[in-house]
Amino acid sequence: MGEVRPFRGDAGAFPRGTEVVIRTGRGLEWGTVLTAPAPLKSPADGTILRPLSANDRLLIERIERNKLAAIRACQQKMRSSATEVALVDLELLFDGQTLIFYFLGALDETIERITAELAEVFETKVQFRRFTSNLLNGCGPDCGTGGEGGGCGDCTSCAIATACGTSRSI
């Protein structure tokens, strides 16, 4: 569900309209910068980490497909359980591991069981989580530097070098 909230970011680095990756209390998310940087009148709800890359956009497409599959699975389970609670929306965050359900009505044991089952199904996407973690943190210590401390050896052979912005030609 779309929200408009204040975030910390590198002043001037993220002009209006820039699509960005954000760290919030809920996890990693993506969004669009709506205003030019200005002093915050209230506490920030998180931090803008970086602009979206082409790889991020591919990941978002996958997340959206998984979100639709989760919505269909939830609706099917709700129909077969004859609950009167309505699913309003579902969010699968950029981290690939956080499902947020929005329901209308009193949440009962049936809904708790359904959401637990769905969380278990999506919990099996271990590779998906590892990939998003690498996009955020890099492949290891010294990732993105001239040193060879990263888990991949160096940036010229790194599988995520283009995603973390360190790709360079030999």
C-alpha positions, 0 to 999 in steps of 0.5 A, a space after each residue: 500500500 503506497 505511503 508518503 513518508 520522510 526519509 534521510 538521504 544524501 542531499 542532492 543525490 536523489 532528485 525528484 522522480 528518482 526511483 530508489 532503494 530504501 531501508 525502513 523499519 519494515 525492511 528493504 523497500 523501493 519507492 520514488 522520491 517525491 520532493 527535492 531534499 529539504 530539512 525534515 520537520 519530523 523524524 525520518 522513517 528510514 534511509 534512502 540507500 541508492 537509486 534503483 539499478 537495472 538489476 533492481 528493476 528485474 528483481 522488482 518484476 520478480 517480486 511483483 509476480 511473487 506478490 500476485 502468486 501470494 495474493 492468489 494463494 491467500 484468496 484461495 485458502 480464504 475461500 476454502 476456509 469460508 472466513 469472512 475476513 477480506 484480503 485488502 492488499 499484500 506487500 512483498 518487500 524488496 528484501 524478498 523475505 517480508 510479507 505484509 498482509 492487509 485484512 479487513 475484519 477481525 483476524 481469527 485463528 483461520 487467518 493466522 493459520 493461512 498467513 503462517 502457511 503462506 509465510 512458510 511457502 515463501 520462506 523457501 526462496 532462500 536463493 532469492 533472499 541471498 541475492 537481495 542481500 548481496 545487492 545491498 551488502 556486496 559480496 564480502 568485506 572490501 566489496 567495491 574497493 580496489 582491494 581483493 577482500 570481497 568474496 568474489 576475488 575482484 570486481 572484474 569477475 564479480 557476478 553482482 558488480 554491475 548491481 553494486 556499481 563497481 563494474 569496470 573493464 580490464 
